[in-house]
Amino acid sequence: MKKGTSFGAPTLVETELAELVAELVPCVEKVRMVNSGTEAGMSVIRLARGYTRRDKII
């Protein structure tokens, strides 16, 4: 994962899975592994806020 950000120490299996996902889905540039649906939802909200430059989302 050349230019990604790591929030923990990924295992070999996680790295291989991320590379496989990026290979199989052409529009995927980065993969982030999370531990729960809540964490995934929070990540999506933060991404949407950063992309739109808005503080509030519906």
C-alpha positions in Angstrom: 0.0 0.0 0.0 2.3 2.7 -1.3 0.6 6.0 -0.5 -2.1 5.0 2.0 -2.6 5.8 5.7 -2.5 3.1 8.3 -4.4 3.5 11.5 -3.0 0.3 12.9 -0.7 -2.5 12.1 -2.3 -4.4 9.2 -1.8 -8.2 9.0 -0.5 -9.9 5.8 -4.0 -11.2 5.1 -5.5 -7.7 5.4 -3.0 -6.3 3.0 -3.6 -9.1 0.5 -7.3 -8.6 0.7 -7.0 -4.9 0.2 -4.9 -5.4 -2.9 -7.3 -8.0 -4.2 -10.3 -5.6 -3.7 -8.4 -2.8 -5.5 -7.6 -5.2 -8.3 -11.1 -6.6 -8.8 -13.0 -3.2 -8.5 -11.4 -0.8 -10.9 -12.8 2.4 -9.3 -11.3 1.5 -5.9 -8.2 3.5 -5.1 -7.9 2.9 -1.4 -9.2 0.3 1.1 -9.8 0.9 4.8 -10.4 -2.0 7.1 -12.7 -1.3 10.1 -13.9 -3.4 13.0 -17.6 -2.6 13.0 -20.5 -1.1 11.1 -20.4 1.9 13.4 -16.8 2.6 12.6 -17.6 2.2 8.9 -20.5 4.6 9.1 -18.4 7.2 11.0 -15.7 6.9 8.3 -18.3 7.5 5.6 -19.7 10.5 7.3 -16.2 12.0 7.8 -15.4 11.3 4.2 -18.7 13.0 3.0 -18.1 16.0 5.2 -14.5 16.4 3.8 -15.5 15.9 0.2 -18.5 18.3 0.3 -16.8 20.8 2.7 -20.0 20.9 4.7 -20.4 20.3 8.4 -24.0 19.0 8.3 -25.3 16.0 6.4 -28.7 14.4 6.1 
